[in-house]
C-alpha cells in the first residue's frame, strides 16, 4: 500500500516550519525559516503575516520536492496564539501582527476587565490588541473583513477558509467556551461587528481544499484536504502523555515552560506549572543583533549558528565570574518564579538585566549568560512549585521545543537542577500533535487519543549533571534570586 503523508505547518514566534510525516508519525521531510520580528518601540513586538506565507510557500515547495504530493491526505496548521491578523476579503493583511509578547496593551487589558467584568487572560490576549488597533488605526478595523489568528491566516491562504478552532478562540479573551459563541459584552465594548470574527469549529474538521492558486506556488495538489488546525500548545498534550509521574517537563520554545507531573496523573494543575515570558527566544535575539561575524563564520564552516555559538560558550567557566542575565526582555509571565495559578505571576514591566559585566567579557560570555539565565529562572519556578506542593520530588527532566536541540543548554539545565535531562527523538511536538488531528480527519485513526497511542517518540541522549558545575551554579543561582528580589521595585510602569 502506498504511504499516506500528513503535512503539518507550524508558525512559531521565532521560526516557521513545514514537516511531512507518514501515517505512523515518522518524519519524512522538513524545512524551516526564521521569522523576522519588528520592534518600532522597545515594548512593541510585531511580525508580518506576509512573511509567514512567503516562508511557508518556500518550505512546502522544499518538502514536496522530496515526496509524491498526491499521497498527502491532509494538511494542518498550528501556530502561536493570541495575535490578531486583520485581513480584507481577498485575505490580504491590513496591519502587522501584534504578536503575543507585545506589551502595548497592558492598559487596554486592565480597561476591558474593569469595564466589562470579564477578566482578560492578561496582556497576551487578542481582545486588548484589537481595542488598541481600533483606537490607533480606526480605518484599518473599518476595512477589515475578518480578524484571524496566526494559524487561521495560513490555513485561509491555503484553502480560502475563514474560521478558527475552539482552543484558539478561548485564548482571545472574548469567547464563551460553555456556549461556543463570541461574548456579546466584549464585542460590544470593542464596538466591532461580530461578523468580523471567525466561526469557531473543531480542530480536526476539514474546511476546504488547497486552491489552484496555491498549487502553482507550492507543488501541492489542488483539493488536498485542509483541516481547521490548532494552537501550538496542543504539543504540550503530547509531552504530558509521554511523561511519567515525578517527571519535570521543560519546554524550550519562545515562551519557555516548566511543569511537574504528579503521581495522580499527567493532567496539569495550576501549582504544578509556570509559563515564562520570552526567555526561550533570547539566544535568537542576541544572535541577530550582536553576532553578525559569527553568522558569517558559521556559514563558511557549514555549521548551525547556534551550535557554533554553543561551541565557543561551553569553553567558558559556569557563571563566568559573576555574569548574570535576567531574561525578562518582554515582561515576565512567571515573575519571581510564580506559578500559572498565581494572579501576581504576570509582570509586564519586568525587563532584562545583564549584571556583572566587565571588560574581560565577550560575546561568548554574554551568550552563555543568556543560556544560564533562562535556566536559572526555570529553576526559580521549580523552587516555587516545590514550596506550594511540599514533599514532591523530581526524578528527571524531559525537554521539548526547538531550544532542546542545544545539548549545551540541556547540560546547563542538568547542572542547575542536578537532574538528568532527556530529550525526545522528535522535539517539535506541536507539529506532531497537529499531524495527529490530520490523521483523524483522514480516517486513519478514530480520535486524537487513539492517534497519540501510535506515536513512537523515544527519549534519547540523556545529559547527566556535572558535580563541579552544580556547586558553582548553586552560588550563582543565589545571586540570580537576590537580583530578582532586589530589582522588582525598579520594574515600574514605563512613561508614555
N, C-alpha and C positions, 0 to 999 in steps of 0.2 A: 504494500500500500504506500502511496506517495506520502511524504511528510506534510504535515499541516503546520503552517507558520503563524505565529502571533506577533504582531508588530506593536511594540509599546513605545510611546513618546513621553519624555519626562522634561518638563520645563522647571528646572530648579531655580533657586535665587542666584546661583553662581554659574551654573552650567546647564546647557540643553543637551539632550542625548536621545538617540533612537536605538533601540535594541530589538533584535529579532530572536524569538525563542521558538523551539519546536513544541509539539503538543505534550511533551514530557518536561517542559520548562528548562530545557538545556539551551544555553546561549549559543546562537549560531553566528550572529554578526552584530557589530556595534559601531556607532560613530558619535562623536561629541564635539561641542564647541563651547568656548567660554561666552558668557553673556556680559555685555557692557552695561555698567551702571553709571548714571549721571548724578552729580551732586551740585545742583545750582546754588544751594546754600548748605552749610555744614550739616544740618539736620534733615536735609531732603535726601530721598533715595528713589530715583526714577529709572525706569527701563523703557525701551522702545519695543512694543509688541511686533513691529515690522521686522526687527532684527531676529526675534524668536522665530518668525515664519521663514525668514531667509535661512537661518541655521537649520531649521527642521527640514526644509526642502533639500538642502545640500546633504544632510545626514541620511534622509530617506534614499536619496539617489545613490549614496555610497553603499548602503546596506543592501538595497535591491539589486545592485550590480553583482552581488555575491550569491544570490538565491534566485529561484524561479518565482517571480511575484504573483503568478497565478495560483500559487499554493498558500498565499496569505489568506487566512479565513476570517480575520478580523483585525481592526486597528483600535487602539485605545490610548487616551492621553491622561497622564497625571501631572500635577503641577503645584507650585507654590499657591498658598491660599490668600484670601482677603483682598487682593488687589483689583480695583475696578478697571475694566477696559471699556471705554466708551466708543462705540462704532456707529457708522451710518448704515443705511440699508444695503449698501454694497459690501459691508463688512470691513471698511477701512477705519483704522483708529483715528479718533479726533483729538486725542490728547495722550501724552505719555502716561504709562502706567505708574501709579504711586504704589510701589511695592510694599509688602507688609511691614518692613522695618521703618518705613518713613515716619518721621516724628512730628510733622507739621500739624497733625490732627489731634494733639493732646487736648487742646481746649474744646474742640468740637465734640470729642468723645465725652468729656465731662458734661458738656451742654446738653447733648441728646439724652444722656442718662437722667440729668436733673429735670429737664423739661417734659420728658415723656414718661418717666418712671420705669422705662425699660433699660436695665443695665446693659451697657455695651461691653463686649469682650475686650476691653482695653483699646489702646490706640491702634492696634493692628487691624481692626475690623474695617469692613467696606463702607458701612453707613457714614461714619465720620469723614471718610475720604470723599465720598460723594457730596456731602454737605460743603466741604472745603472747596471743591471744584465749582459747585453751584454758585458760591459767593464770589469766587475769584474769576471764574470764567463762565458766566451765565449763558452766553451764546453757545458754548460748547455743549452744555447739557440740553439746551433747546434743540440743537441739531442732532442729538443722539437718538438712534433708533433702538438700540439695546445696550444695557450695561452687563457686560460679561465678566467672568472670572478667567484667569490665565489659561486653564485647560480648555475652557469653553471657546476661547478665541481661536486656538489652534484647531480644535475639532470643527468649528464653524468654517475655517479656511479649507479644511479637507472635504466637508460634506454639505456646506451651506445650511447648517442646522443651528438654531438659536435656542439653547436651553442650558440647564445646569443640573447637578445632582444634589441630593438632599444633604450630604455631608458638607459640601462646599457652601451650600445655602445657609446651613446652621452657623457657619463662621462669619457671616456677613453682619450680624447684629441687627437683622431686620426680618428674620424668618421664624415663623411659629412652627416648630418641628412637630408638635402634637396635632395641629390641624393641617399641616402640609401646605400652608399658604404664607404669603408675604404679610407682615404685620401692617395693618392699616394705620395704626398710630404712628409708626416710624415713617411710612411712606408719606403720610400727610404732613408730618413735621418737616420732612425734607422738601416738601412741595414738588414732588416729581410724579409723573404719570406711571402708575403701577404697570402699565403695558410695556414700559421700557425695561422691566425686569424679566429675566429669562424664566421659562417654565421649568419647575423642579421635576426631575424624573429619577428613576433608579439607574445607578451607575452602569449596570450590565446591559441596559436596553440599547438595542440598535436603533439609531435615529436617522440614518441615511447611509449613503454610499459615497465613495470617492468620486468627485466630479471629473468631467472630461478635461477641464482646465488644469486640474491638479495632475492628471496623468502625464501631461506633456512636460511638467516641471520636475517630476519625482521618479517616474518609472513605475508607479503603482498602476494597477488595473482599474479601469473605470467600474464603479459599482461595488468595489470591495467594501464589506460592511464596516461601519464606524459606530462604536458604542458611545454612550454619554461620557464615561470616564469617571475619574475620582481625584480628590486632592492627594498630595503626596504623602500625607500622614497615614494613608492606608498601609504603607510599608511597615509601620510600627506594629500592625497586627501580625504580620509575618514574623517580625523579630520576637514578639511575645510568645507566639506559638512554638517557636524553635527553642525557647529558653526553658530552663528547669528552675525549681524552687531554689531560692538563695543566689540566683544569678543577678548580676548588675548589667543592665543594658545601657550602653553608651553610644548614642547616635552622633556621628561626627559630620553632620551636614552643616549648612549655614547656620541654622538655628539648632545648635547642639542640645542634646537632651540626655538626662540620666534617669534611670528607672530601676527600682528594686522589684524583683519578682518574689512575692511572698509564698509561703508554704500553702496558703489557701487557694492558690491558683495564679494564673498569669494576668487576670483582669486588672488593669491599672487602678490604683487608689490614689486619691489626692495627695496624701502624705508620703507616698512612695515615689513621687515623680517631680522633677524640676526641669523646666524648659528654659534655656539660656537665650540671650539676645542673639547677636550675630558673631559670637566668638569663633564659630567654625569658618567664617569667611575672612577672618583677619589675615591668615597667611596669603590668601589671594590678593587682598587689598595691599599688603606690603610688597608683594612681588610686582604688582602692576605699577606701583608708584615709586619704588626705590631700587629695583633690581634690573634695570634695562640692560646693563652689561652682562649680568648673569643669564638673562634670557637669550642674548645673542650667543654667549659661550655654550650654553646647554644645547642650543640648536646646532651649533657647529659640531658638537660631540655626539649629536643624535640621541640625547637622553632627555627624559622628562624634567622640566624645570624644577618641580618640587623635589624630585629625587636628587637633583643637583644641589639645591639649597640645603636639603637634609644632610647630604654627604659632608658638606662643609660645617654645618652647625653641630653635627654629632661628634666632631673632633674636639669640641669645647667642653669645659667642665660644667656639670649641672649647676645652675644658679649663677654662674659667671660672675662671681664676686659681688653679688647683691643686686643684680639687674632683675627687676620685676615688672611685668606687664599686667595691668588690669584691663580685661578685654571688652569693656563696656563702650564700644565705639559707635553704637547707635542705641543708647539706652540699655536697660537690662531687664530681662523678664524673670530673673531669679536673683534679685538683689540680695546681698548678704547670704546667698545660698538658700533663699526661701523656696518652699515647695509650691506646686501648682495651686493648691487649695488656699494658700495664704493670700488674703486680699491686699497685703502690702508687698507682694512679690515684685510687682512692676515698678520700676523707677525709670521713666523715660528721660530723666535729666542726668542720669549717670553718664560718665564719659570715660574714655580710655585714658590710661595713665602709664607712662614709662618712667619708672623710678630707679634711681641709682646709676644713671648714665654718666660715663666719664670718657675722657679722650682715648682710652685704650679700647673702647668698644667699637665694633664694626657692624656692617650689615648682617654678618653671620650671627653675631651675638644677639642682635635685636630679633632676628628671625627665630632663633632658639627661644628667646624670652617670650615670643608670641605663642609658640607651641606650648611652652610651660605654663603660661598664664591661663590659657583655656583649660588645661588640666588641673591647675590649682582651683579654678572656680568650680569645676566639676566635683572636685574633692570637697570643697566647701559645702556644696549641695548634699553630698553624701553624709557629711557630718550632721547636717540639719535633718536629713531623713532618719538617721540613727537616733537623734535626740527625740524625735517625735514618735519613734517606734522602738522603745528600749528593748535590748536583747537581740535585735536582729543582727545577723552576720552574713557576709557575702563570701562565696567560695571562689568565684571567678568573675571576669568581665568579658562580655561579648560586645564587640564593636560592629557598627554598620555605618553606611554613608560613605561618601567619597573620600572624606578625610581618613577613613580606615585603611586606605591604600598605603599610607605612610607608616612603615614599620617603625621608624624613628619616633613618631608621635605615639604609637602604641607602647613603645618602650618607656617613654616618659610617663605615660598613664600607669603602666605596670609598676614603675618605681615609686610614684607618688602614692598610689593606693595600696602598694605592697600586695598585689594580687596578680595572678596570671591573666593575660589578655589574649583572647581568642578572636579570630575573625572568620566569618562565613566565606565560603568559596565565592558566592555571589553577594557582593556588597550592596548593589543597587536594588534594595528590596521594594522601593516604590515602583519601579518599572516591573519587577517580578509580580507585585501584587496586582497591577492593572492587567498584566497578562493573564492572571487567574480570572479576572472579570471577562476578558475576551473569550477565554476557553468556555466559560459558562454560556455566554451569548451564542457561541458557535455550536453548543450542544455536546461538547466533548466531555464536560462534567456537569453534574446536576446543580451544584451550587458552589459558592465561594469556599465553604468549609471543606467540601469534598475535593475541590481543586487543590487546596493547600496541602492536603494529605499526600498528594502526588509529587510535591516538590522535594527534591533531594539537594539540600544545600548544607553540606557538612562543614563543621568547624575545622579550621586549619591553622597552621603557622602560629602556634602559641608562643607568646613572649613572656618570659619569666622575669620577676623583679630582680634587680641587682642591689645587693645589700648596701654597698657603699654609697650608691646613688640615693637609696631610700633615706639614709641618715642625713645626707646633705639636703634633700628635698624637704625633710621634716622641719629643718631650721628655716628654709626659705618659705615654706607654707605659713609658718608663724608670722613672718614679715608680711606676706600677702594678706593674711587675715587682719592684721593690725592696720594696714593701709586701707582696706575695705571699710573698716570701722571708723578710722580717724578722718577719712575724707568724705564720709557720707553727708556731713553738714555743708560741705562746699559744693555738692551737686545740687544746685538750685535752679529755679526756673530761669531760662535764658531770656535776656531782654529782646524785644522785637527788633 
